[in-house]
Amino acid sequence: MCSCFFSCVFAFHIPKVVIFMLSFLAPNTTEMAVEMEPQPINEEQQDCRMCSQRLHEIARLQEENSRLKFLKENNSKVKFYTGLPSFALLMVVLIQIRSSLPNTDQKMSYFQMLLMTLMRLRLNLPLDHIAHLFDVSRTTVSTLFTNTASVLYAHLSPLVYWPKRHCIQASMPHQYVEVFGDRVTVIIDCFELFMEKAQNLRAKAETYSTYKSRHTMKFLIGITPQGTISFISKGWGGRSSDKRIAENCGFLQKLSPGDIVLADRGFDIKESVALMGASLKIPAFTRGRSQLEAKDVEETRKLAHVGCLRSQYTIFNDTIHVGFVVPCEGEDMILLDKIVAVSCALTNMCPSVVLTR
C-alpha cells in the first residue's frame, strides 16, 4: 500500500518533459506499464462474475430437478397434484405454454408456475400456503396464477371443441345406438358455482339463484356420448334460467340438421333446437323397454362434469372469490370463464370416464 501510494504521488509530480524523454530511453518500460493497467483484472473479475452466475444457475436447476424427481417417478403423485394422468403429459403442457409465460426474473421457473396453477385448481390450496411452498410472496402467487391461467386458456381452450358427426358415430356407446341410432350428438346440462356476494346491486340481483338460495355463476356444458366435453359456455348469473342460457350462449349454433340433443326437463328449448333442424329428447320422461334409462344419461352427465370438474378440480367446490368474476382487462370475459374452460380442456386430456367404465 505505501509503495503504491508513494509511486502514485511521485508519478503525479514528474514533469511531462521527463516522461516524454523516458519514453524514448525505455520504451519497454512504457509497454510494461500499459500491460499492468487494470484491464486484465477487470476481465478476470468479469469471468468470476460469469462463473458465479453459472454456478447459481446450475444450483437452481439442480434444486428444480430434485423437485421434479418426486413427480417424474410417480404418475400417481402427478395425478394427485395436477389432475393429469402422467408426468409426460404434464411436460407436454409445459412445452406448449412456456414461450408465453411471464418472465419472473427467476422468482419462479416456468415449471413452478404451471405446477402452482394446477395445484391451486386441483387442491384449492390457499394463496398463503402456496406462497410458503414456493418461497415467494402472496402477491406473486396471485399475479402468476392469473397470468398462467390466461396462458393456459389461450393454448388449451381449443381442446374443448365440437366434433364432426362421423367422429362421434365411430365410437358411439351401444346404449345410445340401441335407442336413438347414431344421431345423439350431445348431452347438455347446467351447473352452478357458489360465489361471494357482489357489492353492486345489479350484479347482486343477477347472480342470486332462487334454486340454490345463494349467489352463483351458472355454466352450460355439452358432453358427447363418449364423455368428452364438447361445449362450455361463459358464466351467467345464477338468476338466468337454463332455457335463457341455452338459447343465448352459442350452443344452438353448433347444431346440425338431424342431430339429437339429450337434456333434462329444465331445458324447455324444443322449439329452438327444432329451428336448427335438430331434435331434443328428454330420456328421464320416456317409457318402454326399448328406451334408454334415465340413469344412463344422468350417469354420463355426472361423470363428465360433476365427477371431473368438481371432484378433480376442487377449487369449484369452494365459494368463488368475487375478483374472479370481474371482467379481464381488454377482454369480454371473466377470469372464472378461463378457469372453467381450462379445467374442461384438462379433463379432455384425461382418459374418458365413460368409455373406461
Contacts in CASP RR format, 6 or more apart in sequence:
PFRMAT RR
TARGET T0000
AUTHOR 0000-0000-0000
METHOD contacts of the structure
MODEL  1
MCSCFFSCVFAFHIPKVVIFMLSFLAPNTTEMAVEMEPQPINEEQQDCRM
CSQRLHEIARLQEENSRLKFLKENNSKVKFYTGLPSFALLMVVLIQIRSS
LPNTDQKMSYFQMLLMTLMRLRLNLPLDHIAHLFDVSRTTVSTLFTNTAS
VLYAHLSPLVYWPKRHCIQASMPHQYVEVFGDRVTVIIDCFELFMEKAQN
LRAKAETYSTYKSRHTMKFLIGITPQGTISFISKGWGGRSSDKRIAENCG
FLQKLSPGDIVLADRGFDIKESVALMGASLKIPAFTRGRSQLEAKDVEET
RKLAHVGCLRSQYTIFNDTIHVGFVVPCEGEDMILLDKIVAVSCALTNMC
PSVVLTR
22 29 0 8 1.000
22 30 0 8 1.000
23 30 0 8 1.000
60 106 0 8 1.000
60 109 0 8 1.000
64 109 0 8 1.000
64 111 0 8 1.000
64 112 0 8 1.000
67 112 0 8 1.000
68 111 0 8 1.000
70 77 0 8 1.000
71 77 0 8 1.000
71 78 0 8 1.000
71 81 0 8 1.000
71 87 0 8 1.000
71 90 0 8 1.000
72 87 0 8 1.000
75 85 0 8 1.000
75 86 0 8 1.000
75 87 0 8 1.000
78 84 0 8 1.000
78 85 0 8 1.000
78 86 0 8 1.000
78 87 0 8 1.000
78 90 0 8 1.000
79 85 0 8 1.000
80 122 0 8 1.000
81 115 0 8 1.000
81 118 0 8 1.000
81 119 0 8 1.000
81 122 0 8 1.000
81 123 0 8 1.000
82 90 0 8 1.000
82 115 0 8 1.000
82 118 0 8 1.000
82 119 0 8 1.000
82 122 0 8 1.000
83 118 0 8 1.000
83 122 0 8 1.000
83 312 0 8 1.000
83 313 0 8 1.000
83 346 0 8 1.000
83 350 0 8 1.000
84 90 0 8 1.000
84 93 0 8 1.000
84 118 0 8 1.000
84 346 0 8 1.000
84 349 0 8 1.000
84 350 0 8 1.000
85 349 0 8 1.000
85 350 0 8 1.000
85 351 0 8 1.000
89 349 0 8 1.000
90 114 0 8 1.000
90 118 0 8 1.000
93 114 0 8 1.000
93 152 0 8 1.000
93 156 0 8 1.000
93 349 0 8 1.000
94 110 0 8 1.000
94 111 0 8 1.000
94 114 0 8 1.000
96 155 0 8 1.000
96 156 0 8 1.000
97 114 0 8 1.000
97 148 0 8 1.000
97 151 0 8 1.000
97 152 0 8 1.000
97 155 0 8 1.000
98 110 0 8 1.000
100 151 0 8 1.000
100 154 0 8 1.000
100 155 0 8 1.000
101 110 0 8 1.000
101 113 0 8 1.000
101 114 0 8 1.000
101 147 0 8 1.000
101 148 0 8 1.000
101 151 0 8 1.000
102 113 0 8 1.000
102 144 0 8 1.000
102 147 0 8 1.000
104 113 0 8 1.000
104 140 0 8 1.000
104 144 0 8 1.000
107 136 0 8 1.000
107 140 0 8 1.000
108 116 0 8 1.000
108 134 0 8 1.000
108 136 0 8 1.000
108 140 0 8 1.000
108 144 0 8 1.000
112 134 0 8 1.000
113 144 0 8 1.000
113 147 0 8 1.000
113 148 0 8 1.000
114 148 0 8 1.000
114 152 0 8 1.000
116 130 0 8 1.000
116 133 0 8 1.000
116 134 0 8 1.000
116 141 0 8 1.000
116 144 0 8 1.000
116 145 0 8 1.000
116 148 0 8 1.000
117 144 0 8 1.000
117 145 0 8 1.000
117 148 0 8 1.000
117 149 0 8 1.000
117 152 0 8 1.000
118 346 0 8 1.000
119 125 0 8 1.000
119 130 0 8 1.000
120 130 0 8 1.000
120 145 0 8 1.000
120 315 0 8 1.000
121 313 0 8 1.000
121 315 0 8 1.000
121 339 0 8 1.000
121 342 0 8 1.000
121 343 0 8 1.000
121 346 0 8 1.000
122 312 0 8 1.000
122 313 0 8 1.000
122 314 0 8 1.000
122 315 0 8 1.000
123 314 0 8 1.000
124 314 0 8 1.000
124 315 0 8 1.000
124 317 0 8 1.000
124 318 0 8 1.000
125 133 0 8 1.000
127 138 0 8 1.000
127 141 0 8 1.000
127 142 0 8 1.000
127 145 0 8 1.000
128 138 0 8 1.000
130 141 0 8 1.000
131 137 0 8 1.000
131 138 0 8 1.000
131 140 0 8 1.000
131 141 0 8 1.000
134 141 0 8 1.000
146 335 0 8 1.000
149 335 0 8 1.000
149 338 0 8 1.000
149 339 0 8 1.000
149 342 0 8 1.000
150 328 0 8 1.000
150 335 0 8 1.000
150 338 0 8 1.000
152 338 0 8 1.000
152 342 0 8 1.000
152 345 0 8 1.000
153 338 0 8 1.000
153 341 0 8 1.000
153 342 0 8 1.000
156 341 0 8 1.000
156 342 0 8 1.000
156 345 0 8 1.000
156 346 0 8 1.000
157 338 0 8 1.000
157 341 0 8 1.000
157 342 0 8 1.000
157 345 0 8 1.000
158 345 0 8 1.000
159 344 0 8 1.000
159 345 0 8 1.000
159 348 0 8 1.000
159 349 0 8 1.000
160 229 0 8 1.000
160 230 0 8 1.000
160 231 0 8 1.000
160 232 0 8 1.000
160 341 0 8 1.000
160 344 0 8 1.000
160 345 0 8 1.000
160 348 0 8 1.000
161 230 0 8 1.000
162 230 0 8 1.000
162 231 0 8 1.000
162 254 0 8 1.000
163 224 0 8 1.000
163 228 0 8 1.000
163 230 0 8 1.000
165 185 0 8 1.000
165 256 0 8 1.000
165 259 0 8 1.000
168 182 0 8 1.000
168 184 0 8 1.000
168 185 0 8 1.000
168 224 0 8 1.000
168 225 0 8 1.000
168 226 0 8 1.000
169 182 0 8 1.000
171 226 0 8 1.000
171 355 0 8 1.000
172 181 0 8 1.000
172 182 0 8 1.000
172 184 0 8 1.000
172 225 0 8 1.000
172 226 0 8 1.000
173 225 0 8 1.000
173 226 0 8 1.000
173 354 0 8 1.000
173 355 0 8 1.000
175 292 0 8 1.000
175 296 0 8 1.000
176 182 0 8 1.000
176 184 0 8 1.000
176 225 0 8 1.000
176 292 0 8 1.000
178 290 0 8 1.000
178 292 0 8 1.000
179 283 0 8 1.000
179 290 0 8 1.000
179 291 0 8 1.000
179 292 0 8 1.000
180 260 0 8 1.000
180 281 0 8 1.000
180 292 0 8 1.000
183 258 0 8 1.000
183 259 0 8 1.000
183 260 0 8 1.000
184 225 0 8 1.000
184 260 0 8 1.000
184 262 0 8 1.000
185 224 0 8 1.000
185 255 0 8 1.000
185 256 0 8 1.000
185 259 0 8 1.000
185 260 0 8 1.000
185 261 0 8 1.000
185 278 0 8 1.000
186 222 0 8 1.000
186 223 0 8 1.000
186 224 0 8 1.000
186 230 0 8 1.000
186 231 0 8 1.000
186 254 0 8 1.000
186 259 0 8 1.000
186 261 0 8 1.000
186 262 0 8 1.000
187 222 0 8 1.000
187 223 0 8 1.000
187 224 0 8 1.000
187 225 0 8 1.000
187 261 0 8 1.000
187 262 0 8 1.000
187 263 0 8 1.000
187 297 0 8 1.000
187 300 0 8 1.000
187 301 0 8 1.000
187 304 0 8 1.000
188 220 0 8 1.000
188 221 0 8 1.000
188 222 0 8 1.000
188 223 0 8 1.000
188 231 0 8 1.000
188 246 0 8 1.000
188 251 0 8 1.000
188 261 0 8 1.000
188 262 0 8 1.000
188 263 0 8 1.000
188 267 0 8 1.000
189 220 0 8 1.000
189 221 0 8 1.000
189 222 0 8 1.000
189 223 0 8 1.000
189 263 0 8 1.000
189 264 0 8 1.000
189 301 0 8 1.000
189 305 0 8 1.000
190 218 0 8 1.000
190 219 0 8 1.000
190 220 0 8 1.000
190 221 0 8 1.000
190 242 0 8 1.000
190 245 0 8 1.000
191 218 0 8 1.000
191 219 0 8 1.000
191 221 0 8 1.000
191 305 0 8 1.000
191 306 0 8 1.000
191 309 0 8 1.000
191 310 0 8 1.000
192 209 0 8 1.000
192 211 0 8 1.000
192 212 0 8 1.000
192 216 0 8 1.000
192 217 0 8 1.000
192 218 0 8 1.000
192 219 0 8 1.000
192 238 0 8 1.000
193 216 0 8 1.000
193 217 0 8 1.000
193 218 0 8 1.000
193 219 0 8 1.000
193 316 0 8 1.000
193 320 0 8 1.000
193 336 0 8 1.000
193 340 0 8 1.000
194 212 0 8 1.000
194 214 0 8 1.000
194 215 0 8 1.000
194 216 0 8 1.000
194 318 0 8 1.000
194 319 0 8 1.000
194 320 0 8 1.000
195 207 0 8 1.000
195 215 0 8 1.000
195 216 0 8 1.000
195 217 0 8 1.000
195 319 0 8 1.000
195 320 0 8 1.000
195 321 0 8 1.000
195 322 0 8 1.000
195 324 0 8 1.000
195 325 0 8 1.000
196 215 0 8 1.000
196 319 0 8 1.000
196 320 0 8 1.000
196 321 0 8 1.000
196 322 0 8 1.000
197 204 0 8 1.000
197 215 0 8 1.000
197 322 0 8 1.000
198 204 0 8 1.000
198 207 0 8 1.000
198 215 0 8 1.000
198 322 0 8 1.000
198 325 0 8 1.000
199 322 0 8 1.000
204 215 0 8 1.000
205 239 0 8 1.000
206 237 0 8 1.000
206 238 0 8 1.000
206 239 0 8 1.000
206 240 0 8 1.000
207 215 0 8 1.000
207 216 0 8 1.000
207 217 0 8 1.000
207 237 0 8 1.000
207 238 0 8 1.000
207 239 0 8 1.000
207 325 0 8 1.000
208 214 0 8 1.000
208 215 0 8 1.000
208 216 0 8 1.000
208 238 0 8 1.000
208 239 0 8 1.000
209 215 0 8 1.000
209 216 0 8 1.000
209 218 0 8 1.000
209 237 0 8 1.000
209 238 0 8 1.000
209 239 0 8 1.000
210 239 0 8 1.000
212 238 0 8 1.000
215 238 0 8 1.000
216 237 0 8 1.000
216 238 0 8 1.000
217 235 0 8 1.000
217 236 0 8 1.000
217 237 0 8 1.000
217 238 0 8 1.000
217 320 0 8 1.000
217 325 0 8 1.000
217 336 0 8 1.000
218 235 0 8 1.000
218 236 0 8 1.000
218 237 0 8 1.000
218 238 0 8 1.000
218 240 0 8 1.000
218 245 0 8 1.000
219 232 0 8 1.000
219 233 0 8 1.000
219 234 0 8 1.000
219 235 0 8 1.000
219 236 0 8 1.000
219 340 0 8 1.000
220 231 0 8 1.000
220 232 0 8 1.000
220 233 0 8 1.000
220 236 0 8 1.000
220 242 0 8 1.000
220 245 0 8 1.000
220 246 0 8 1.000
220 249 0 8 1.000
220 251 0 8 1.000
221 229 0 8 1.000
221 231 0 8 1.000
221 232 0 8 1.000
221 233 0 8 1.000
221 304 0 8 1.000
221 305 0 8 1.000
221 344 0 8 1.000
222 229 0 8 1.000
222 230 0 8 1.000
222 231 0 8 1.000
222 232 0 8 1.000
222 251 0 8 1.000
223 229 0 8 1.000
223 230 0 8 1.000
223 300 0 8 1.000
223 301 0 8 1.000
223 304 0 8 1.000
223 305 0 8 1.000
224 230 0 8 1.000
225 300 0 8 1.000
225 354 0 8 1.000
226 352 0 8 1.000
226 354 0 8 1.000
226 355 0 8 1.000
227 300 0 8 1.000
227 303 0 8 1.000
227 304 0 8 1.000
227 352 0 8 1.000
227 353 0 8 1.000
227 354 0 8 1.000
227 355 0 8 1.000
228 304 0 8 1.000
228 348 0 8 1.000
228 352 0 8 1.000
229 304 0 8 1.000
229 305 0 8 1.000
229 344 0 8 1.000
229 347 0 8 1.000
229 348 0 8 1.000
230 254 0 8 1.000
231 251 0 8 1.000
231 254 0 8 1.000
232 340 0 8 1.000
232 341 0 8 1.000
232 344 0 8 1.000
233 245 0 8 1.000
233 249 0 8 1.000
233 250 0 8 1.000
233 251 0 8 1.000
234 249 0 8 1.000
234 333 0 8 1.000
234 334 0 8 1.000
234 337 0 8 1.000
235 334 0 8 1.000
235 336 0 8 1.000
235 337 0 8 1.000
235 340 0 8 1.000
236 244 0 8 1.000
236 245 0 8 1.000
236 249 0 8 1.000
242 266 0 8 1.000
242 267 0 8 1.000
243 266 0 8 1.000
243 267 0 8 1.000
243 268 0 8 1.000
243 269 0 8 1.000
246 252 0 8 1.000
246 267 0 8 1.000
246 269 0 8 1.000
246 272 0 8 1.000
247 269 0 8 1.000
247 272 0 8 1.000
252 269 0 8 1.000
252 272 0 8 1.000
252 273 0 8 1.000
252 275 0 8 1.000
252 276 0 8 1.000
253 276 0 8 1.000
255 261 0 8 1.000
255 273 0 8 1.000
255 276 0 8 1.000
255 277 0 8 1.000
255 278 0 8 1.000
256 276 0 8 1.000
256 277 0 8 1.000
256 278 0 8 1.000
257 276 0 8 1.000
257 277 0 8 1.000
257 278 0 8 1.000
258 277 0 8 1.000
258 278 0 8 1.000
258 279 0 8 1.000
259 276 0 8 1.000
259 277 0 8 1.000
259 278 0 8 1.000
259 279 0 8 1.000
260 278 0 8 1.000
260 279 0 8 1.000
260 280 0 8 1.000
260 281 0 8 1.000
261 273 0 8 1.000
261 278 0 8 1.000
261 279 0 8 1.000
261 280 0 8 1.000
261 281 0 8 1.000
262 280 0 8 1.000
262 281 0 8 1.000
262 282 0 8 1.000
262 283 0 8 1.000
262 297 0 8 1.000
263 269 0 8 1.000
263 280 0 8 1.000
263 281 0 8 1.000
263 282 0 8 1.000
264 282 0 8 1.000
264 284 0 8 1.000
265 282 0 8 1.000
265 284 0 8 1.000
265 285 0 8 1.000
267 280 0 8 1.000
267 282 0 8 1.000
269 280 0 8 1.000
270 279 0 8 1.000
270 280 0 8 1.000
273 279 0 8 1.000
273 280 0 8 1.000
274 280 0 8 1.000
283 291 0 8 1.000
283 292 0 8 1.000
283 293 0 8 1.000
283 294 0 8 1.000
283 296 0 8 1.000
283 297 0 8 1.000
284 294 0 8 1.000
284 297 0 8 1.000
284 298 0 8 1.000
285 294 0 8 1.000
286 292 0 8 1.000
300 354 0 8 1.000
303 353 0 8 1.000
303 354 0 8 1.000
303 357 0 8 1.000
304 347 0 8 1.000
304 353 0 8 1.000
304 354 0 8 1.000
307 353 0 8 1.000
308 347 0 8 1.000
308 350 0 8 1.000
308 353 0 8 1.000
309 316 0 8 1.000
309 340 0 8 1.000
309 343 0 8 1.000
309 344 0 8 1.000
309 347 0 8 1.000
310 316 0 8 1.000
310 317 0 8 1.000
312 343 0 8 1.000
312 347 0 8 1.000
312 350 0 8 1.000
313 343 0 8 1.000
313 346 0 8 1.000
315 339 0 8 1.000
316 340 0 8 1.000
316 343 0 8 1.000
320 336 0 8 1.000
323 335 0 8 1.000
324 334 0 8 1.000
324 335 0 8 1.000
324 336 0 8 1.000
324 339 0 8 1.000
325 334 0 8 1.000
325 335 0 8 1.000
325 336 0 8 1.000
326 334 0 8 1.000
326 335 0 8 1.000
327 333 0 8 1.000
327 334 0 8 1.000
328 334 0 8 1.000
328 335 0 8 1.000
328 338 0 8 1.000
END
